Amino acid sequence: MQLSEEDKFFLREAIKLAREGMHSDLGGPFGAVVVRDGKIIGKGSNQVASTNDPTAHAEITAIRDACKNIGAFQLEDCTIYTSCEPCPMCLGAIFWSRPVRVVYAATQMDAETIAGFDDHFIYEQIDIPAEERKIPAVQGLREEGQEVFREWQEKDDKIVY
């Protein structure tokens, strides 16, 4: 798919944030913007190193900023522009926030081969049974966990998302 001039403009804004954040020692070389109706409503750069928060990736900080700015937890009618193809964690956050699309510059392979960021390992681990992963997950107390879901199901004033 061919990018529009508007897409290129906002993608360059994400790349600019990646560069600025990296040179300001906020974190790695990643940036993102959230756009609605031709306007940036959220910005983010990687802040993992400066905040000691492994979830402070550019896409997530941009999503948090956008959601705060619009007072909602979903980004319907929005596009997320990011300097690099999202990692699995960011991809999950993107799907939860429900934008209409994502536009990215560098690929996950570029991040690995040029800069040493290895998302490939995580993608591989997702396909392995939970108990056999490098960081195994063990399930227990299922019935007690299900009780909370039943209470949610019965809750009259829940906010569905």
MDAnalysis code that builds the backbone (N, CA, C; Angstrom):
import MDAnalysis as mda
import numpy as np

u = mda.Universe.empty(483, n_residues=161, atom_resindex=np.repeat(np.arange(161), 3), trajectory=True)
u.add_TopologyAttr("name", ["N", "CA", "C"] * 161)
u.add_TopologyAttr("resid", np.arange(1, 162))
u.add_TopologyAttr("resname", ["MET", "GLN", "LEU", "SER", "GLU", "GLU", "ASP", "LYS", "PHE", "PHE", "LEU", "ARG", "GLU", "ALA", "ILE", "LYS", "LEU", "ALA", "ARG", "GLU", "GLY", "MET", "HIS", "SER", "ASP", "LEU", "GLY", "GLY", "PRO", "PHE", "GLY", "ALA", "VAL", "VAL", "VAL", "ARG", "ASP", "GLY", "LYS", "ILE", "ILE", "GLY", "LYS", "GLY", "SER", "ASN", "GLN", "VAL", "ALA", "SER", "THR", "ASN", "ASP", "PRO", "THR", "ALA", "HIS", "ALA", "GLU", "ILE", "THR", "ALA", "ILE", "ARG", "ASP", "ALA", "CYS", "LYS", "ASN", "ILE", "GLY", "ALA", "PHE", "GLN", "LEU", "GLU", "ASP", "CYS", "THR", "ILE", "TYR", "THR", "SER", "CYS", "GLU", "PRO", "CYS", "PRO", "MET", "CYS", "LEU", "GLY", "ALA", "ILE", "PHE", "TRP", "SER", "ARG", "PRO", "VAL", "ARG", "VAL", "VAL", "TYR", "ALA", "ALA", "THR", "GLN", "MET", "ASP", "ALA", "GLU", "THR", "ILE", "ALA", "GLY", "PHE", "ASP", "ASP", "HIS", "PHE", "ILE", "TYR", "GLU", "GLN", "ILE", "ASP", "ILE", "PRO", "ALA", "GLU", "GLU", "ARG", "LYS", "ILE", "PRO", "ALA", "VAL", "GLN", "GLY", "LEU", "ARG", "GLU", "GLU", "GLY", "GLN", "GLU", "VAL", "PHE", "ARG", "GLU", "TRP", "GLN", "GLU", "LYS", "ASP", "ASP", "LYS", "ILE", "VAL", "TYR"])
u.atoms.positions = np.array([
    [0.839, -1.189, 0.000],
    [0.000, 0.000, 0.000],
    [0.880, 1.248, 0.000],
    [0.563, 2.166, -0.836],
    [1.297, 3.420, -0.963],
    [0.929, 4.351, 0.197],
    [1.930, 4.997, 0.777],
    [1.670, 5.959, 1.838],
    [1.293, 7.309, 1.245],
    [0.349, 7.977, 1.888],
    [-0.017, 9.334, 1.485],
    [1.026, 10.317, 2.022],
    [0.970, 11.535, 1.535],
    [1.870, 12.572, 2.052],
    [1.590, 12.829, 3.531],
    [0.315, 12.733, 3.924],
    [-0.034, 12.897, 5.343],
    [0.586, 11.774, 6.173],
    [0.507, 10.535, 5.671],
    [1.134, 9.409, 6.370],
    [2.630, 9.650, 6.545],
    [3.272, 10.096, 5.497],
    [4.722, 10.351, 5.562],
    [5.035, 11.446, 6.575],
    [4.204, 12.485, 6.619],
    [4.413, 13.570, 7.578],
    [4.375, 13.033, 9.008],
    [3.326, 12.282, 9.348],
    [3.178, 11.794, 10.722],
    [4.204, 10.706, 11.055],
    [4.585, 9.915, 10.085],
    [5.626, 8.919, 10.303],
    [6.957, 9.612, 10.603],
    [7.222, 10.700, 9.917],
    [8.437, 11.475, 10.209],
    [8.382, 12.100, 11.603],
    [7.190, 12.464, 12.061],
    [7.048, 12.977, 13.436],
    [7.409, 11.882, 14.446],
    [6.978, 10.661, 14.184],
    [7.318, 9.539, 15.071],
    [8.822, 9.297, 15.067],
    [9.429, 9.347, 13.893],
    [10.883, 9.145, 13.786],
    [11.621, 10.261, 14.517],
    [11.120, 11.488, 14.400],
    [11.721, 12.623, 15.102],
    [11.672, 12.406, 16.622],
    [10.534, 11.926, 17.127],
    [10.423, 11.646, 18.565],
    [11.387, 10.541, 18.981],
    [11.581, 9.551, 18.119],
    [12.540, 8.477, 18.420],
    [13.938, 9.051, 18.589],
    [14.305, 9.903, 17.675],
    [15.643, 10.511, 17.710],
    [15.795, 11.408, 18.942],
    [14.797, 12.254, 19.202],
    [14.858, 13.172, 20.350],
    [14.928, 12.407, 21.670],
    [14.093, 11.374, 21.820],
    [14.104, 10.591, 23.050],
    [15.419, 9.876, 23.266],
    [15.968, 9.329, 22.182],
    [17.247, 8.625, 22.270],
    [18.361, 9.587, 22.683],
    [18.428, 10.759, 22.034],
    [19.487, 11.713, 22.338],
    [19.295, 12.402, 23.692],
    [18.091, 12.353, 24.233],
    [17.832, 12.900, 25.567],
    [18.016, 11.840, 26.646],
    [18.436, 10.651, 26.238],
    [18.660, 9.517, 27.150],
    [17.397, 9.076, 27.876],
    [16.237, 9.263, 27.226],
    [14.992, 8.757, 27.813],
    [14.898, 7.249, 27.673],
    [15.384, 6.744, 26.544],
    [15.309, 5.315, 26.279],
    [15.811, 5.000, 24.887],
    [15.361, 3.890, 24.348],
    [15.812, 3.427, 23.044],
    [15.275, 4.252, 21.890],
    [15.700, 3.924, 20.671],
    [15.392, 4.725, 19.487],
    [14.017, 4.451, 18.888],
    [12.986, 4.738, 19.659],
    [11.616, 4.464, 19.212],
    [10.719, 5.663, 19.534],
    [9.842, 5.989, 18.586],
    [8.892, 7.081, 18.785],
    [7.562, 6.747, 18.147],
    [6.494, 7.385, 18.636],
    [5.157, 7.123, 18.102],
    [4.263, 8.333, 18.306],
    [3.312, 8.495, 17.391],
    [2.266, 9.508, 17.541],
    [0.916, 8.868, 17.237],
    [-0.112, 9.375, 17.892],
    [-1.483, 8.954, 17.640],
    [-2.183, 10.132, 16.975],
    [-2.835, 9.852, 15.839],
    [-3.444, 10.914, 15.035],
    [-4.930, 10.651, 14.856],
    [-5.716, 11.703, 15.049],
    [-7.161, 11.657, 14.777],
    [-7.524, 12.914, 13.994],
    [-8.239, 12.736, 12.922],
    [-8.694, 13.856, 12.088],
    [-7.554, 14.785, 11.689],
    [-6.408, 14.208, 11.349],
    [-5.285, 15.005, 10.877],
    [-4.525, 15.762, 11.946],
    [-4.788, 15.461, 13.226],
    [-4.110, 16.137, 14.332],
    [-3.487, 15.112, 15.272],
    [-2.299, 15.419, 15.774],
    [-1.646, 14.560, 16.763],
    [-2.350, 14.749, 18.099],
    [-2.869, 13.653, 18.642],
    [-3.538, 13.727, 19.947],
    [-2.725, 13.047, 21.033],
    [-1.642, 12.365, 20.645],
    [-0.779, 11.724, 21.621],
    [0.609, 11.510, 21.047],
    [1.617, 11.683, 21.879],
    [3.011, 11.506, 21.486],
    [3.711, 10.624, 22.498],
    [4.719, 9.904, 22.019],
    [5.503, 9.107, 22.941],
    [6.837, 8.717, 22.360],
    [7.798, 8.582, 23.239],
    [9.083, 7.998, 22.864],
    [9.394, 6.937, 23.902],
    [10.307, 6.062, 23.565],
    [10.688, 5.009, 24.500],
    [11.280, 5.654, 25.747],
    [10.773, 5.256, 26.928],
    [11.246, 5.811, 28.195],
    [11.621, 4.711, 29.178],
    [11.961, 3.551, 28.642],
    [12.289, 2.408, 29.499],
    [13.443, 2.735, 30.440],
    [14.544, 3.265, 29.898],
    [15.739, 3.511, 30.712],
    [15.534, 4.635, 31.727],
    [14.841, 5.685, 31.337],
    [14.695, 6.839, 32.228],
    [13.661, 6.622, 33.324],
    [12.723, 5.706, 33.117],
    [11.680, 5.469, 34.115],
    [11.819, 4.120, 34.818],
    [12.785, 3.314, 34.355],
    [12.926, 1.943, 34.874],
    [11.612, 1.177, 34.758],
    [10.937, 1.398, 33.652],
    [9.645, 0.770, 33.390],
    [9.741, 0.006, 32.071],
    [9.773, -1.325, 32.121],
    [9.912, -2.101, 30.886],
    [8.711, -1.993, 29.959],
    [7.605, -1.412, 30.423],
    [6.433, -1.230, 29.563],
    [6.392, 0.159, 28.926],
    [7.353, 1.001, 29.194],
    [7.335, 2.382, 28.706],
    [7.874, 2.472, 27.273],
    [7.346, 1.644, 26.396],
    [7.706, 1.701, 24.980],
    [6.996, 2.888, 24.334],
    [7.498, 3.315, 23.193],
    [6.968, 4.509, 22.524],
    [5.477, 4.397, 22.235],
    [5.048, 3.260, 21.693],
    [3.636, 3.122, 21.351],
    [2.762, 3.208, 22.601],
    [3.209, 2.603, 23.674],
    [2.415, 2.610, 24.906],
    [2.387, 4.005, 25.523],
    [3.522, 4.716, 25.516],
    [3.493, 6.072, 26.066],
    [2.631, 6.993, 25.193],
    [2.634, 6.766, 23.885],
    [1.776, 7.568, 22.993],
    [0.302, 7.246, 23.211],
    [-0.013, 5.969, 23.379],
    [-1.403, 5.564, 23.649],
    [-1.874, 6.162, 24.969],
    [-1.041, 6.092, 25.991],
    [-1.410, 6.663, 27.294],
    [-1.657, 8.167, 27.179],
    [-0.778, 8.851, 26.451],
    [-0.920, 10.296, 26.273],
    [-2.207, 10.627, 25.518],
    [-2.469, 9.913, 24.437],
    [-3.673, 10.162, 23.641],
    [-4.934, 9.904, 24.457],
    [-4.972, 8.794, 25.158],
    [-6.163, 8.455, 25.948],
    [-6.414, 9.490, 27.038],
    [-5.347, 9.946, 27.665],
    [-5.480, 10.995, 28.678],
    [-6.029, 12.272, 28.037],
    [-5.502, 12.619, 26.871],
    [-5.903, 13.864, 26.206],
    [-7.345, 13.859, 25.714],
    [-7.857, 12.695, 25.327],
    [-9.244, 12.646, 24.832],
    [-10.226, 12.147, 25.889],
    [-9.720, 11.697, 27.031],
    [-10.595, 11.245, 28.104],
    [-11.321, 9.950, 27.784],
    [-10.646, 9.037, 27.089],
    [-11.251, 7.759, 26.717],
    [-10.164, 6.682, 26.674],
    [-10.579, 5.420, 26.764],
    [-9.592, 4.342, 26.744],
    [-9.530, 3.614, 25.412],
    [-10.239, 4.122, 24.421],
    [-10.145, 3.543, 23.087],
    [-9.867, 4.637, 22.067],
    [-9.114, 4.271, 21.052],
    [-8.664, 5.232, 20.059],
    [-9.321, 4.976, 18.705],
    [-10.636, 4.849, 18.745],
    [-11.388, 4.649, 17.509],
    [-11.160, 5.847, 16.600],
    [-11.143, 5.612, 15.315],
    [-10.918, 6.669, 14.312],
    [-9.515, 7.259, 14.386],
    [-8.576, 6.557, 14.991],
    [-7.202, 7.044, 15.095],
    [-6.252, 6.139, 14.318],
    [-5.114, 6.714, 13.954],
    [-4.013, 5.963, 13.372],
    [-2.809, 6.140, 14.282],
    [-2.096, 5.056, 14.522],
    [-0.849, 5.121, 15.288],
    [0.299, 5.037, 14.287],
    [1.167, 6.040, 14.344],
    [2.372, 6.066, 13.521],
    [3.548, 5.786, 14.442],
    [4.385, 4.850, 14.056],
    [5.490, 4.470, 14.916],
    [6.763, 4.272, 14.103],
    [7.873, 4.612, 14.716],
    [9.153, 4.563, 14.012],
    [9.599, 3.139, 13.701],
    [8.997, 2.160, 14.363],
    [9.375, 0.766, 14.143],
    [8.161, -0.132, 14.326],
    [8.162, -1.237, 13.632],
    [7.095, -2.230, 13.769],
    [6.929, -2.579, 15.245],
    [5.716, -2.559, 15.755],
    [5.497, -2.788, 17.187],
    [5.919, -4.181, 17.662],
    [6.453, -4.212, 18.882],
    [6.786, -5.485, 19.525],
    [5.479, -6.153, 19.967],
    [5.539, -7.397, 20.422],
    [4.311, -8.079, 20.849],
    [3.546, -7.354, 21.960],
    [4.245, -6.778, 22.923],
    [3.563, -6.063, 24.001],
    [2.816, -4.851, 23.446],
    [3.497, -4.083, 22.601],
    [2.873, -2.896, 22.022],
    [1.744, -3.280, 21.083],
    [1.922, -4.357, 20.357],
    [0.862, -4.822, 19.465],
    [-0.389, -5.157, 20.273],
    [-0.199, -5.793, 21.430],
    [-1.335, -6.074, 22.304],
    [-2.010, -4.794, 22.768],
    [-1.224, -3.804, 23.179],
    [-1.788, -2.525, 23.623],
    [-2.520, -1.827, 22.478],
    [-1.963, -1.935, 21.290],
    [-2.599, -1.325, 20.121],
    [-3.953, -1.976, 19.872],
    [-3.996, -3.301, 19.898],
    [-5.278, -3.967, 19.668],
    [-6.290, -3.624, 20.751],
    [-5.849, -3.509, 22.007],
    [-6.769, -3.129, 23.080],
    [-7.291, -1.710, 22.887],
    [-6.470, -0.818, 22.340],
    [-6.903, 0.574, 22.175],
    [-7.742, 0.789, 20.915],
    [-7.730, -0.172, 20.010],
    [-8.609, -0.218, 18.839],
    [-8.501, 0.948, 17.851],
    [-7.290, 1.303, 17.419],
    [-7.192, 2.285, 16.341],
    [-7.621, 1.637, 15.023],
    [-7.764, 2.446, 13.988],
    [-8.162, 1.883, 12.691],
    [-6.975, 1.273, 11.953],
    [-5.756, 1.762, 12.253],
    [-4.577, 1.191, 11.599],
    [-3.301, 1.651, 12.272],
    [-2.208, 0.995, 11.887],
    [-0.866, 1.318, 12.354],
    [0.004, 1.512, 11.117],
    [0.824, 2.546, 11.135],
    [1.787, 2.785, 10.068],
    [3.164, 2.834, 10.725],
    [4.106, 2.030, 10.209],
    [5.424, 1.978, 10.837],
    [6.529, 2.132, 9.800],
    [7.709, 2.536, 10.285],
    [8.863, 2.756, 9.408],
    [9.740, 1.499, 9.375],
    [10.644, 1.356, 10.312],
    [11.557, 0.209, 10.341],
    [10.802, -1.062, 10.733],
    [11.351, -2.203, 10.367],
    [10.735, -3.489, 10.703],
    [11.343, -4.063, 11.979],
    [10.690, -5.087, 12.521],
    [11.248, -5.761, 13.701],
    [12.601, -6.373, 13.376],
    [12.791, -6.819, 12.138],
    [14.079, -7.383, 11.725],
    [15.151, -6.291, 11.686],
    [14.783, -5.083, 11.246],
    [15.726, -3.961, 11.282],
    [16.157, -3.678, 12.717],
    [15.195, -3.680, 13.638],
    [15.499, -3.418, 15.046],
    [16.473, -4.451, 15.593],
    [16.327, -5.682, 15.136],
    [17.211, -6.747, 15.616],
    [18.582, -6.671, 14.948],
    [18.617, -6.599, 13.627],
    [19.903, -6.680, 12.931],
    [20.736, -5.409, 13.069],
    [20.097, -4.242, 13.114],
    [20.847, -2.988, 13.204],
    [21.121, -2.610, 14.652],
    [20.114, -2.709, 15.494],
    [20.220, -2.159, 16.848],
    [20.277, -3.201, 17.965],
    [20.081, -4.481, 17.644],
    [20.199, -5.521, 18.663],
    [18.953, -5.782, 19.485],
    [17.803, -5.209, 19.111],
    [16.554, -5.458, 19.822],
    [15.946, -6.744, 19.278],
    [15.638, -7.699, 20.154],
    [15.220, -9.026, 19.702],
    [13.793, -9.341, 20.118],
    [12.826, -8.931, 19.311],
    [11.431, -9.283, 19.551],
    [11.119, -10.683, 19.060],
    [11.950, -11.181, 18.162],
    [11.719, -12.498, 17.559],
    [11.574, -13.575, 18.637],
    [12.389, -13.482, 19.674],
    [12.335, -14.437, 20.780],
    [10.938, -14.479, 21.397],
    [10.328, -13.314, 21.595],
    [9.001, -13.254, 22.210],
    [7.957, -13.860, 21.281],
    [8.034, -13.513, 20.001],
    [7.100, -14.099, 19.033],
    [7.198, -15.627, 19.044],
    [8.407, -16.164, 19.131],
    [8.588, -17.618, 19.198],
    [7.954, -18.195, 20.457],
    [8.139, -17.518, 21.579],
    [7.639, -18.013, 22.858],
    [6.115, -18.069, 22.897],
    [5.450, -17.183, 22.205],
    [3.985, -17.151, 22.191],
    [3.416, -18.463, 21.662],
    [4.095, -19.058, 20.690],
    [3.609, -20.295, 20.084],
    [3.899, -21.556, 20.898],
    [4.681, -21.437, 21.952],
    [5.038, -22.585, 22.797],
    [4.002, -22.710, 23.915],
    [3.599, -23.933, 24.277],
    [2.673, -24.081, 25.413],
    [3.189, -23.326, 26.649],
    [2.289, -22.677, 27.359],
    [2.646, -21.786, 28.466],
    [3.616, -22.408, 29.462],
    [3.401, -23.663, 29.798],
    [4.255, -24.302, 30.806],
    [5.639, -24.672, 30.275],
    [5.853, -24.599, 28.958],
    [7.137, -24.963, 28.354],
    [7.960, -23.754, 27.915],
    [7.473, -22.558, 28.138],
    [8.182, -21.355, 27.713],
    [9.431, -21.119, 28.552],
    [10.308, -20.273, 28.049],
    [11.536, -19.904, 28.759],
    [11.198, -19.367, 30.155],
    [10.122, -18.608, 30.251],
    [9.571, -18.187, 31.540],
    [8.229, -18.910, 31.643],
    [8.216, -20.080, 32.289],
    [6.989, -20.881, 32.293],
    [5.856, -20.217, 33.074],
    [4.641, -20.479, 32.629],
    [3.439, -20.005, 33.314],
    [2.702, -21.232, 33.845],
    [2.308, -21.189, 35.098],
    [1.633, -22.304, 35.747],
    [0.241, -21.845, 36.157],
    [-0.767, -22.627, 35.830],
    [-2.146, -22.264, 36.111],
    [-2.627, -22.971, 37.372],
    [-3.437, -22.275, 38.182],
    [-4.014, -22.859, 39.381],
    [-5.158, -22.007, 39.898],
    [-5.934, -22.530, 40.794],
    [-7.074, -21.852, 41.419],
    [-8.046, -21.279, 40.378],
    [-8.282, -22.045, 39.323],
    [-9.135, -21.580, 38.243],
    [-10.527, -21.205, 38.729],
    [-11.128, -22.044, 39.575],
    [-12.491, -21.784, 40.041],
    [-12.576, -20.462, 40.788],
    [-11.582, -20.176, 41.625],
    [-11.583, -18.916, 42.369],
    [-11.396, -17.730, 41.419],
    [-10.575, -17.924, 40.407],
    [-10.400, -16.881, 39.406],
    [-11.668, -16.640, 38.615],
    [-12.410, -17.702, 38.330],
    [-13.662, -17.576, 37.582],
    [-14.733, -16.837, 38.375],
    [-14.664, -16.919, 39.706],
    [-15.654, -16.231, 40.541],
    [-15.670, -14.730, 40.262],
    [-14.491, -14.156, 40.090],
    [-14.405, -12.716, 39.824],
    [-15.079, -12.388, 38.491],
    [-14.891, -13.262, 37.485],
    [-15.549, -13.041, 36.190],
    [-17.069, -13.129, 36.318],
    [-17.536, -14.049, 37.142],
    [-18.983, -14.152, 37.350],
    [-19.529, -12.893, 38.025],
    [-18.776, -12.385, 38.994],
    [-19.187, -11.139, 39.656],
    [-19.214, -9.993, 38.640],
    [-18.230, -9.951, 37.752],
    [-18.194, -8.925, 36.696],
    [-19.419, -9.042, 35.802],
    [-19.754, -10.268, 35.448],
    [-20.899, -10.531, 34.572],
    [-22.179, -10.000, 35.205],
    [-22.291, -10.090, 36.499],
    [-23.500, -9.661, 37.218],
    [-23.482, -8.164, 37.574],
    [-22.354, -7.532, 37.474],
    [-22.216, -6.130, 37.890],
    [-23.034, -5.229, 36.964],
    [-23.959, -4.483, 37.528],
    [-24.858, -3.646, 36.729],
    [-24.188, -2.380, 36.195],
    [-23.228, -1.860, 36.922],
    [-22.631, -0.578, 36.542],
    [-21.238, -0.724, 35.917],
    [-20.952, -1.874, 35.319],
    [-19.626, -2.082, 34.722],
    [-19.483, -1.243, 33.446],
    [-18.238, -0.883, 33.177],
    [-17.909, -0.192, 31.943],
    [-17.301, -1.229, 31.015],
    [-18.003, -1.547, 29.956],
    [-17.578, -2.587, 29.041],
    [-16.511, -2.020, 28.100],
    [-15.459, -2.784, 27.905],
    [-14.412, -2.381, 26.961],
    [-13.944, -3.541, 26.144],
])
